[in-house]
Amino acid sequence: MQKQEVNILQIIDKQIAELVPYENNPRHNEDAVKFVKASIQQFGFKVPIVISPNNVIIAGHTRVLAAKELGMGTVPCVIADDLTEEQMKAFRLADNKVSEASGWDWDRLQEELDALVGFDMDAFGFDIEGALDAMGGNDDKDIDAFFEAAPGTPKQEKSEPKAGKTVTCPHCGQTFEI
């Protein structure tokens, strides 16, 4: 069996002014900036920006925008000097796409949210109450419709509720009898 070379991650601080947004970035990041900004404020900058050897952003455009809004001068970066230009393009797309294939286990998510005390999870995008109000309803069919119709949100799978069960929306905290 051939031994595979392992590239050790080296994180370096880079001046934000040195970073170059990818000119053909197909993602619309603007709506997510406030959530990423809140995450950085609450937890610190925990996920580095991935850049090319010439400082073009491969992954992390939204984090850079949030850091700028926070007035940060530097951000942690990883230089992907082991990737070809084609691999950088593919990684840029894959990094953004793969999370769309995930869904939520609603019961486990609810358990996790219930265990959080003192965190405003709306600050991180866990808010559907406003969307439901805008749709004119707040029953289970509306919740399903919201997750199917929300821009950039894939159809989410949820565990089947038991009849007569009370559930709490993981986004807004509203309680529903089902």
DAKA-V202301 format. One record per pair of residues at least 12 apart in sequence whose C-alpha atoms are under 6 Angstrom apart, sorted by the first residue. I is the first residue (numbers start at 1). GAP is how many residues later the second one is. If there is no record, write none. Layout:
# DAKA-V202301
I,GAP
I,GAP
This chain:
# DAKA-V202301
11,66
11,67
12,64
12,65
13,61
13,62
13,63
13,64
14,60
14,61
15,58
15,59
16,57
16,58
19,36
20,35
20,36
20,37
21,35
21,36
22,34
22,35
29,33
33,29
33,33
35,88
35,89
35,90
37,29
48,28
48,29
49,28
50,27
50,28
50,29
51,28
51,29
52,27
52,28
53,26
53,28
58,34
59,33
100,54
103,53
103,54
105,53
106,52
110,60
126,45
127,44
127,45
128,43
128,44
129,43
164,14
165,12
165,13
